[in-house]
Structure formats: C-alpha cells, structure tokens
Amino acid sequence: MYDLGGKVAIVTGAGGRHGIGRAIALRLAQEGADVVVTDIDRGPDSMRREDRQAGWEGLPSVVKEIEALGRQGMGLFSDVSDSSQVAAMVSQTLERFGHIDILVNNAGSQPGPDRVPVVELEEAAFDEVMRVNVKGTYLCSKAVAQHMIARGGDGKIIIISSGAGKRGRARYAAYCASKFALIGFTQSLAHEMGVYRINVNAICPGLVDTERTDFIAGAMVSEGESSEEYRAQWVQERAIATPLGRIAEGDDIARMAAFLSSSEADYLTGLSISVSGGSEMS
C-alpha cells in the first residue's frame, strides 16, 4: 500500500462503470487521496443496459464510491479538449481542495469512424482522435503543471497511452498516431518538469476489459456479424496470445497508477510502462 494521505488527484475520463478511470480513482482513494473525477456527459445511451438497470449514474456514482472509502470526491463534467473547461476544472479543484498533487490523463476518444484503413479515414475522424487524446492531454497537463510550478514544485503527472503507442496496427492509424504522440509528449514534458521535481510517466495498457472494448468491437465488426460475438472471440484470441493468459482489467492499470503517484516512484520519469500481461515487452 502507498501513503497518499493529504494528496489531491484529478482523474479524467472516469465516468464509466467498467473503465480504467474509475478503477484508478478508487485505487487512489484507497491509498488516501481525495479525488476529482471528470468526464463528458455521454448520457445513459452510452452505458451497458445492465449498468443502467443497476442504477449506475456515471460520475455521481464514482463520487459516492470515493466518499464511501472515507475520502472526499468531486465530479466535474469537462471536455478536456476545451481550454476554458480545463481551466474551470483546475479552478474548481483548487477552490475546493487548495492544491493538486496528481493528474491522471485518462480521457480518450470513443472508437468508431476512425477504425478503418487510412485510405478510407475521413479527416474529421482523424481530427477527433487527435483533439481528445493529444490536445486534451496537452491542455490538462499544461494547466496542472502551471499550478504545480507556481506552488513550488512536486507532483505526479500520469498519461495513459497504449500498447498501440508502441506498435502500429492496421485500421488503428489515427489511434496509434495519437498514442505514439503521447509517448513523445511524456518524454518532452518529463525533461521540462524535472527541475521542478514533477514526475511525468505514461502507462501503456494492452487490451482492457472496459466499455471501450464494446465500442471497438462495434467499430470493427463486419456487416451482418454480431458485435457481442466479435467481442467475445477477439478477447479470447488476445488472451491466448498474451503470455499471462488473459486481457487486462481496470485494476491492473490502477495498481501501476497508484505506484507512479506515490513517493516510491520519485526517481522515475519519462517512462512508458507496458501493463499488458506480456503482450508488449518494450
């Protein structure tokens, strides 16, 4: 266990019941941090039917879970690609808690029209992936880093990249380009922030069992094929190809995020750490 008592964290893209963001937020709260969770308001149609039936409400539900762990939580609807909304997110966090110690850039674009060959990839779909994944990370990191520097330094910035940020894949060109970009961004920011004792690291998950996997399956499935059947077969194939025999769960990524948020990682910066069960080993 890591002692994050007295720390304040922001985790973006944390409204999904099965998502990486929620898992990270809850793990940081378990370690003692107060946590601000953000997401866009996707509405109930983006949720699995069983989640709606279970009363899942997105960010408000995550905040209740954080508070049930004995920590303070706050949920903010925020588009990470909008500089004014990012500024408001930081301002509201500082107004409530007074400081920010940890930023987890987890928000990502929803898979869909971008999962096609490059020759079929529309400019708008490419731009959307870059807008959320790259611009959103830049804006949030810039705003939080400015605060960390102004208060005298120290802090942790974590960027969720992907195994697709280390190896290109067919029909993933826009996504891979954005995740490769985040690794370069991580390294550049780490060089700049070192003098302020601000650590910047990236986590590169393999396939994770989240709502995003549902969306990816829906985008990749052939016409007339069931997305549920495609998803099940895809997950099985990836599990077989993974040395540890399964795809990742949100908690696998959350454990690494907790470590990188702690003082145990004070001498680590600029890294892009694969959390993939061995499917990526670099």
KEKE-3310 file (N, C-alpha, C; in steps of 0.2 Angstrom, whole numbers, plus 5000, padded with zeros to 4 digits):
npx = (5004:5002:5006:4995:4990:4983:4985:4979:4970:4967:4957:4954:4941:4933:4920:4915:4908:4915:4927:4945:4948:4938:4943:4956:4953:4947:4957:4967:4960:4958:4971:4972:4970:4961:4949:4946:4935:4933:4923:4915:4898:4890:4878:4864:4863:4875:4879:4880:4866:4864:4871:4863:4852:4856:4857:4867:4875:4886:4898:4892:4890:4903:4909:4901:4906:4920:4918:4913:4924:4930:4936:4937:4927:4924:4914:4916:4909:4918:4926:4940:4947:4944:4950:4945:4936:4945:4952:4942:4940:4952:4952:4940:4944:4955:4948:4940:4949:4962:4975:4984:4990:4992:4989:4980:4979:4968:4956:4949:4946:4931:4930:4926:4922:4935:4941:4946:4954:4968:4966:4953:4950:4942:4945:4939:4936:4949:4954:4946:4951:4964:4960:4955:4963:4977:4977:4969:4976:4988:4982:4977:4988:4997:4989:4988:5002:5007:5001:5007:5020:5019:5016:5028:5033:5035:5025:5015:5012:5003:5001:4989:4994:4996:4998:4997:5003:5016:5017:5012:4996:4985:4971:4970:4976:4974:4972:4984:4993:4990:4993:5006:5011:5008:5017:5029:5026:5026:5039:5045:5039:5043:5057:5056:5050:5057:5066:5058:5054:5043:5036:5034:5025:5021:5008:5005:4993:4988:4975:4960:4947:4934:4921:4926:4931:4919:4915:4925:4924:4911:4915:4923:4917:4911:4899:4883:4888:4888:4891:4893:4897:4909:4916:4918:4925:4937:4942:4945:4955:4965:4968:4973:4985:4992:5005:5002:4990:4977:4967:4969:4962:4953:4959:4972:4978:4976:4984:4997:4996:4994:5006:5015:5010:5015:5027:5036:5040:5048:5060:5058:5055:5048:5045:5038:5027:5023:5008:5002:5002:5012:5010:5015:5032:5041)
npy = (4994:5012:5027:5040:5050:5066:5070:5077:5072:5072:5064:5061:5057:5047:5042:5029:5014:5002:5006:5011:5024:5025:5014:5018:5030:5025:5017:5026:5034:5024:5023:5034:5047:5062:5064:5071:5068:5067:5069:5069:5072:5059:5053:5041:5032:5028:5019:5002:4991:4983:4991:5003:4997:4994:5005:5014:5029:5036:5049:5054:5042:5037:5047:5044:5032:5035:5043:5034:5027:5034:5046:5062:5067:5074:5077:5082:5088:5089:5094:5089:5094:5107:5122:5132:5125:5116:5125:5129:5117:5115:5127:5125:5113:5118:5128:5120:5111:5117:5113:5103:5087:5076:5071:5062:5058:5052:5052:5048:5047:5041:5025:5022:5029:5031:5018:5012:5008:5018:5024:5025:5034:5047:5065:5072:5062:5058:5070:5071:5061:5065:5077:5074:5064:5069:5084:5086:5080:5088:5100:5098:5094:5105:5115:5110:5108:5121:5125:5117:5121:5134:5133:5129:5117:5099:5085:5073:5068:5058:5049:5041:5031:5018:5001:5002:5013:5010:5001:5000:4996:4989:4998:5006:5018:5032:5031:5025:5034:5045:5039:5036:5049:5053:5047:5053:5066:5064:5061:5073:5082:5077:5080:5094:5096:5091:5098:5104:5095:5087:5073:5064:5052:5038:5026:5011:5002:4985:4977:4980:4975:4984:4997:5003:4992:4987:4997:4997:4984:4986:4995:4988:4976:4966:4969:4963:4954:4949:4961:4957:4944:4945:4953:4944:4933:4940:4945:4932:4927:4937:4935:4922:4924:4932:4931:4930:4925:4931:4946:4963:4970:4984:4986:4981:4992:5002:4999:5001:5015:5020:5017:5025:5037:5038:5041:5031:5031:5042:5043:5040:5045:5050:5038:5025:5013:4997:4989:4975:4961:4955:4955:4966:4970:4980)
npz = (5000:4997:5004:5001:5008:5011:4999:4983:4969:4951:4940:4924:4912:4919:4921:4917:4922:4921:4917:4915:4921:4932:4940:4943:4950:4961:4967:4970:4980:4989:4993:5000:4995:4991:4978:4962:4949:4932:4917:4900:4898:4893:4893:4896:4886:4882:4891:4897:4896:4908:4917:4918:4923:4935:4941:4939:4938:4932:4934:4946:4953:4955:4963:4975:4978:4980:4992:5000:5003:5013:5009:5001:4987:4971:4957:4940:4925:4910:4896:4890:4879:4878:4881:4890:4898:4904:4911:4920:4927:4934:4942:4949:4956:4964:4971:4979:4986:4987:4982:4970:4967:4960:4943:4932:4916:4908:4899:4884:4866:4858:4851:4834:4819:4816:4815:4803:4787:4782:4769:4769:4779:4786:4787:4797:4807:4810:4815:4827:4835:4838:4844:4856:4862:4861:4861:4872:4882:4882:4886:4899:4906:4904:4911:4925:4927:4927:4939:4949:4947:4951:4965:4970:4966:4965:4961:4952:4936:4926:4911:4901:4889:4877:4872:4858:4856:4854:4844:4828:4821:4809:4803:4814:4813:4816:4830:4834:4830:4839:4851:4850:4849:4862:4870:4866:4870:4883:4886:4883:4891:4903:4903:4904:4916:4926:4934:4943:4951:4947:4942:4927:4918:4907:4905:4897:4892:4888:4879:4887:4898:4896:4894:4882:4875:4871:4862:4852:4847:4841:4831:4823:4819:4806:4793:4797:4806:4823:4836:4849:4848:4840:4849:4860:4854:4850:4862:4867:4858:4860:4873:4873:4866:4874:4886:4900:4899:4899:4896:4901:4917:4924:4936:4935:4928:4937:4948:4944:4941:4954:4960:4953:4957:4969:4982:4980:4967:4965:4958:4945:4929:4913:4908:4898:4902:4899:4903:4901:4902:4896:4882:4876:4877:4878)
capx = (5000:5006:5003:4994:4986:4984:4986:4973:4971:4962:4957:4950:4938:4932:4913:4912:4907:4920:4933:4951:4947:4935:4947:4962:4951:4945:4963:4970:4956:4960:4978:4972:4970:4955:4950:4941:4934:4929:4921:4910:4891:4888:4871:4863:4863:4882:4880:4878:4860:4864:4873:4858:4847:4859:4856:4874:4874:4892:4902:4890:4891:4910:4910:4899:4911:4926:4916:4912:4931:4932:4939:4932:4927:4920:4913:4915:4908:4923:4928:4947:4950:4942:4954:4941:4933:4950:4954:4937:4941:4958:4950:4936:4948:4959:4944:4938:4954:4968:4981:4983:4996:4992:4985:4980:4976:4965:4951:4951:4941:4927:4932:4921:4923:4942:4944:4946:4961:4970:4963:4946:4949:4940:4949:4935:4938:4956:4955:4943:4955:4969:4958:4953:4969:4983:4976:4966:4982:4992:4979:4976:4995:4999:4986:4990:5009:5007:4999:5012:5026:5018:5016:5034:5035:5032:5019:5015:5008:5002:4997:4988:4995:4993:5002:4996:5008:5022:5017:5006:4991:4980:4964:4971:4981:4973:4973:4991:4997:4989:4996:5013:5012:5008:5024:5034:5024:5028:5046:5047:5037:5047:5063:5055:5047:5062:5069:5053:5053:5037:5037:5029:5026:5015:5006:5003:4989:4986:4968:4957:4940:4931:4916:4929:4931:4912:4914:4930:4921:4906:4918:4927:4914:4909:4892:4879:4891:4886:4897:4895:4901:4915:4920:4920:4931:4943:4945:4948:4961:4970:4970:4978:4991:4995:5009:4999:4984:4971:4967:4969:4956:4955:4963:4979:4981:4976:4990:5003:4995:4995:5013:5018:5008:5017:5034:5040:5042:5051:5066:5056:5051:5049:5045:5031:5027:5018:5005:4999:5002:5017:5009:5020:5038:5046)
capy = (5000:5018:5033:5046:5054:5073:5072:5078:5069:5073:5058:5062:5051:5042:5040:5023:5009:4997:5009:5012:5030:5024:5010:5022:5035:5022:5015:5032:5035:5018:5025:5040:5053:5065:5063:5074:5064:5071:5066:5072:5069:5055:5051:5034:5028:5025:5014:4995:4990:4981:4996:5007:4994:4993:5012:5017:5036:5039:5052:5054:5036:5036:5051:5041:5026:5038:5045:5028:5025:5039:5051:5067:5066:5079:5075:5088:5087:5093:5092:5090:5097:5114:5126:5136:5120:5113:5130:5129:5111:5116:5132:5122:5109:5122:5131:5115:5107:5121:5111:5097:5084:5071:5072:5056:5060:5045:5053:5046:5047:5035:5022:5022:5030:5031:5012:5010:5009:5025:5027:5027:5038:5054:5070:5073:5056:5058:5076:5070:5057:5070:5083:5072:5061:5073:5090:5085:5078:5094:5106:5096:5094:5112:5119:5107:5109:5128:5126:5113:5125:5140:5132:5127:5111:5092:5082:5067:5068:5051:5049:5034:5029:5012:4997:5004:5019:5007:4996:5001:4991:4990:5001:5009:5023:5038:5030:5024:5041:5049:5036:5037:5056:5054:5044:5058:5071:5062:5062:5080:5086:5075:5084:5101:5096:5088:5104:5106:5088:5084:5066:5063:5045:5035:5019:5008:4996:4981:4977:4980:4974:4990:4999:5004:4986:4986:5002:4995:4978:4988:4998:4983:4970:4966:4970:4956:4950:4951:4964:4953:4938:4948:4955:4938:4930:4945:4944:4926:4927:4941:4931:4916:4927:4935:4926:4929:4921:4935:4953:4967:4973:4990:4986:4981:4998:5006:4997:5005:5022:5021:5016:5031:5043:5038:5043:5025:5032:5048:5044:5038:5050:5050:5031:5022:5007:4992:4984:4971:4954:4952:4956:4971:4969:4985)
capz = (5000:4996:5008:4998:5013:5010:4991:4979:4962:4946:4935:4918:4909:4925:4922:4915:4927:4920:4914:4918:4925:4938:4944:4945:4955:4968:4970:4973:4986:4994:4996:5005:4991:4989:4971:4957:4943:4926:4910:4897:4899:4887:4893:4898:4880:4881:4896:4896:4899:4915:4921:4919:4927:4942:4944:4938:4935:4929:4939:4953:4956:4956:4969:4980:4979:4983:4998:5004:5006:5018:5006:4998:4980:4967:4950:4935:4918:4907:4889:4890:4873:4878:4886:4895:4903:4908:4916:4925:4931:4938:4946:4954:4961:4969:4976:4984:4989:4988:4979:4965:4968:4955:4937:4928:4909:4905:4894:4877:4861:4858:4844:4829:4812:4814:4814:4796:4783:4781:4763:4770:4785:4785:4790:4803:4812:4812:4820:4833:4839:4840:4848:4863:4865:4861:4863:4879:4887:4882:4889:4906:4908:4905:4917:4931:4928:4929:4946:4952:4947:4955:4972:4972:4963:4967:4959:4948:4930:4923:4905:4898:4882:4875:4868:4852:4855:4853:4838:4823:4819:4803:4805:4820:4811:4820:4837:4835:4829:4845:4857:4849:4851:4870:4872:4864:4874:4890:4887:4882:4897:4909:4903:4906:4923:4931:4938:4947:4955:4944:4938:4921:4916:4904:4906:4890:4893:4882:4879:4894:4898:4898:4889:4876:4871:4867:4856:4847:4843:4837:4825:4819:4816:4799:4792:4797:4811:4830:4839:4855:4846:4838:4855:4864:4850:4850:4869:4868:4854:4863:4880:4871:4863:4880:4890:4906:4898:4900:4894:4907:4920:4926:4942:4933:4927:4943:4953:4941:4943:4962:4961:4950:4960:4976:4983:4978:4960:4965:4954:4939:4925:4906:4906:4895:4905:4897:4908:4895:4903:4892:4875:4874:4881:4877)
cpx = (5004:5002:5002:4989:4988:4985:4979:4975:4965:4963:4952:4947:4936:4925:4911:4913:4913:4926:4939:4951:4944:4940:4953:4959:4950:4952:4967:4966:4958:4967:4978:4971:4962:4955:4944:4941:4930:4928:4916:4903:4889:4881:4870:4863:4870:4884:4877:4871:4860:4867:4867:4853:4849:4859:4863:4872:4880:4896:4899:4891:4898:4912:4907:4903:4917:4924:4915:4918:4934:4936:4934:4933:4923:4920:4912:4914:4913:4925:4936:4950:4948:4946:4950:4938:4939:4952:4949:4938:4947:4956:4945:4939:4952:4954:4941:4943:4961:4974:4979:4990:4997:4987:4985:4976:4974:4959:4953:4945:4937:4928:4925:4923:4931:4945:4943:4953:4962:4966:4956:4944:4947:4944:4945:4936:4945:4957:4952:4947:4961:4966:4957:4960:4975:4982:4973:4972:4986:4989:4979:4983:4998:4996:4988:4998:5010:5006:5005:5018:5025:5018:5023:5037:5033:5026:5020:5010:5008:4998:4996:4988:4992:4999:5002:5000:5015:5023:5011:5002:4986:4973:4964:4975:4980:4974:4980:4995:4996:4992:5004:5015:5012:5014:5029:5033:5026:5035:5048:5045:5041:5054:5062:5053:5052:5065:5064:5051:5045:5039:5032:5030:5020:5014:5003:5000:4989:4978:4965:4950:4936:4925:4919:4930:4925:4912:4919:4927:4915:4909:4921:4923:4911:4901:4888:4882:4889:4892:4898:4899:4908:4919:4923:4926:4937:4946:4948:4955:4967:4973:4975:4984:4995:4999:5006:4992:4977:4972:4967:4962:4958:4960:4970:4982:4981:4982:4996:5002:4996:5002:5016:5016:5011:5025:5039:5043:5045:5057:5064:5052:5053:5048:5038:5031:5021:5015:5000:5000:5007:5016:5013:5026:5043:5043)
cpy = (5006:5023:5039:5051:5062:5075:5073:5076:5071:5067:5060:5056:5045:5040:5034:5018:5004:5000:5010:5018:5028:5019:5014:5027:5031:5019:5021:5034:5030:5020:5031:5047:5056:5065:5067:5070:5068:5067:5070:5069:5065:5053:5044:5030:5025:5020:5007:4995:4988:4986:5001:5004:4993:5000:5016:5024:5040:5043:5053:5048:5035:5041:5048:5035:5029:5040:5039:5025:5029:5045:5056:5066:5072:5077:5082:5086:5092:5090:5094:5094:5105:5118:5129:5131:5117:5118:5130:5122:5112:5121:5129:5117:5113:5126:5127:5112:5111:5119:5104:5094:5079:5072:5065:5058:5053:5046:5051:5046:5040:5032:5022:5023:5030:5024:5009:5011:5016:5028:5028:5031:5045:5059:5071:5068:5056:5064:5075:5066:5061:5075:5080:5069:5065:5080:5090:5084:5084:5099:5104:5097:5101:5115:5116:5108:5116:5129:5123:5118:5131:5139:5130:5121:5105:5091:5076:5068:5061:5052:5042:5034:5023:5008:4999:5011:5016:5003:4998:4995:4993:4993:5005:5016:5029:5037:5029:5030:5045:5046:5036:5044:5057:5052:5050:5064:5070:5063:5069:5084:5083:5079:5091:5101:5094:5093:5106:5100:5086:5078:5066:5056:5043:5028:5017:5002:4992:4982:4976:4979:4979:4991:5000:4998:4985:4990:4999:4989:4981:4992:4993:4978:4971:4966:4963:4952:4953:4955:4960:4947:4940:4949:4948:4934:4934:4944:4938:4925:4931:4938:4926:4919:4931:4930:4925:4926:4925:4942:4956:4968:4980:4991:4985:4987:5003:5005:5001:5012:5024:5021:5023:5037:5043:5040:5037:5026:5039:5049:5041:5044:5049:5042:5030:5015:5002:4988:4980:4963:4951:4953:4961:4971:4974:4992)
cpz = (5000:5000:5003:5002:5012:5003:4988:4972:4958:4941:4930:4915:4914:4926:4920:4921:4927:4917:4918:4923:4932:4943:4947:4951:4962:4971:4973:4980:4991:4997:5000:5001:4991:4981:4967:4951:4938:4921:4907:4899:4893:4887:4894:4892:4879:4886:4894:4899:4906:4920:4923:4923:4934:4945:4943:4935:4933:4935:4946:4957:4959:4962:4975:4983:4983:4991:5003:5007:5011:5015:5003:4990:4977:4960:4945:4928:4914:4901:4889:4885:4873:4883:4892:4900:4907:4913:4922:4930:4936:4944:4952:4959:4966:4974:4981:4989:4991:4984:4974:4965:4962:4949:4933:4921:4906:4900:4887:4872:4860:4851:4840:4822:4810:4813:4807:4793:4782:4774:4763:4776:4784:4789:4797:4809:4814:4817:4826:4838:4842:4845:4855:4866:4866:4864:4870:4884:4888:4887:4897:4909:4909:4911:4924:4933:4930:4937:4951:4953:4952:4963:4975:4970:4967:4964:4954:4942:4927:4916:4902:4891:4880:4872:4861:4851:4854:4847:4834:4822:4813:4806:4811:4819:4816:4827:4838:4835:4836:4851:4856:4851:4859:4873:4871:4869:4881:4891:4887:4889:4903:4909:4906:4914:4928:4936:4944:4952:4953:4940:4933:4918:4912:4905:4899:4891:4887:4882:4886:4894:4901:4893:4882:4872:4867:4861:4851:4843:4839:4830:4821:4816:4809:4798:4793:4803:4818:4833:4846:4854:4844:4845:4859:4860:4850:4856:4870:4864:4857:4870:4878:4869:4868:4884:4897:4905:4899:4897:4901:4910:4922:4932:4941:4932:4933:4948:4950:4942:4950:4963:4959:4953:4967:4976:4981:4971:4959:4960:4947:4935:4917:4903:4902:4897:4902:4903:4903:4896:4899:4884:4872:4879:4881:4880)
residu = (MET:TYR:ASP:LEU:GLY:GLY:LYS:VAL:ALA:ILE:VAL:THR:GLY:ALA:GLY:GLY:ARG:HIS:GLY:ILE:GLY:ARG:ALA:ILE:ALA:LEU:ARG:LEU:ALA:GLN:GLU:GLY:ALA:ASP:VAL:VAL:VAL:THR:ASP:ILE:ASP:ARG:GLY:PRO:ASP:SER:MET:ARG:ARG:GLU:ASP:ARG:GLN:ALA:GLY:TRP:GLU:GLY:LEU:PRO:SER:VAL:VAL:LYS:GLU:ILE:GLU:ALA:LEU:GLY:ARG:GLN:GLY:MET:GLY:LEU:PHE:SER:ASP:VAL:SER:ASP:SER:SER:GLN:VAL:ALA:ALA:MET:VAL:SER:GLN:THR:LEU:GLU:ARG:PHE:GLY:HIS:ILE:ASP:ILE:LEU:VAL:ASN:ASN:ALA:GLY:SER:GLN:PRO:GLY:PRO:ASP:ARG:VAL:PRO:VAL:VAL:GLU:LEU:GLU:GLU:ALA:ALA:PHE:ASP:GLU:VAL:MET:ARG:VAL:ASN:VAL:LYS:GLY:THR:TYR:LEU:CYS:SER:LYS:ALA:VAL:ALA:GLN:HIS:MET:ILE:ALA:ARG:GLY:GLY:ASP:GLY:LYS:ILE:ILE:ILE:ILE:SER:SER:GLY:ALA:GLY:LYS:ARG:GLY:ARG:ALA:ARG:TYR:ALA:ALA:TYR:CYS:ALA:SER:LYS:PHE:ALA:LEU:ILE:GLY:PHE:THR:GLN:SER:LEU:ALA:HIS:GLU:MET:GLY:VAL:TYR:ARG:ILE:ASN:VAL:ASN:ALA:ILE:CYS:PRO:GLY:LEU:VAL:ASP:THR:GLU:ARG:THR:ASP:PHE:ILE:ALA:GLY:ALA:MET:VAL:SER:GLU:GLY:GLU:SER:SER:GLU:GLU:TYR:ARG:ALA:GLN:TRP:VAL:GLN:GLU:ARG:ALA:ILE:ALA:THR:PRO:LEU:GLY:ARG:ILE:ALA:GLU:GLY:ASP:ASP:ILE:ALA:ARG:MET:ALA:ALA:PHE:LEU:SER:SER:SER:GLU:ALA:ASP:TYR:LEU:THR:GLY:LEU:SER:ILE:SER:VAL:SER:GLY:GLY:SER:GLU:MET:SER)
# end
